[in-house]
Amino acid sequence: MGQLEKGNEKAFSFLVENYNQRLCVYANSLVNDPVKAQDIVQNVFIKTWEKRETLRHNLSIKGFLYRAVHNEFIDQYRSAKSLMALEKLYMDTLVKFEMEPEQQGTEEIMERVMFAINDLPPKCQQIFLMSKKEGLDNIEIAEYLEISRKTVENQITKAFTILREKLGKKYKTVLMVIFGVNTKNVV
């Protein structure tokens, strides 16, 4: 364990060689898919290498690796479950949008949405676009702009409030389609 903590690549290679197959068998018993099982084990080895300096000296490496595989399986399961819910919401919204009678052309609606976004106060617009267009999370935006996370949250809420006032409820669908955002959770 000490050699791994010091960054000894041979110690890491030894770890991979001795545990890869056993961990893959265990992961496969959880996911019943050899490819996903290999991905889980690879992620565990990558995280182990990245966090090698913080591992406890008296740690049972075997127990640690098996527990890490189980935790990675749980994380991937939760992530897949969340992604499936988001994809369903996206598809439901898209179908709803396509089923509505077209009172206005899609281009005109998109134009109005983009005009409203461009009309946001500059800082509010920048933060909104970083979040919804570039996909950065609030912490990344806060660090990049050197502002507090709370300021980022407030500016995004402000953006949605202004957009809702300017565009009305039916434009929630367009925002969902353009940016993949769930506007139900926004004040």
C-alpha positions, 0 to 999 in steps of 0.5 A: 500500500505504501508503494502505491501511495508514493506513486509507484507505477509497478505497484499499481500494475501489480494491483491491476494484474492481481485484481482485474479479473476477480473484480470484473467477475464481481462487477459482472455479477452486479450488472450482468454485462461484461462490457459494463463490468469492465468499465466499472473496474477500470473506473475503480482503478483510475479513481484508486490511482488518482486518490492513492495519496489519501488511502489509509496505510492499514487499509485492506486493499482487497476489501477496498477494491470490492467496496469501490466496485460496488460503490461504482456500480451504485453510482452508475445505476443512479446516474443511469436512472437519473439520465433515463428520467431526464431523457423521458422528460425531454422526449415528452416535452418534445412530443408535446411541442410537436403535437401543439398546433403551430400558431407561430413558426418554429423559427419565429418562436426560436427567434423570440426566445433568443431575443429575450435571452440576448435582452437579459442583463449582461451578467445574468445573460452570461451566467445563464448561457454558461449554465444552459448552453455550455453546460457548466455547473454552478460551482464551475461558473462561480470559480471561472467568474470569481463570484459566489455560487449563491450569486450564480444561482440567483442570476440563473433564477433571475434569468428564468423569471425574466424569460417567463415574464417576457415569453409566457408559459408556452416558451418553457417547452422551447427552453427545454428543447433548446437547452434541455432545462427543466423549468419546473424546478425554477422559481 
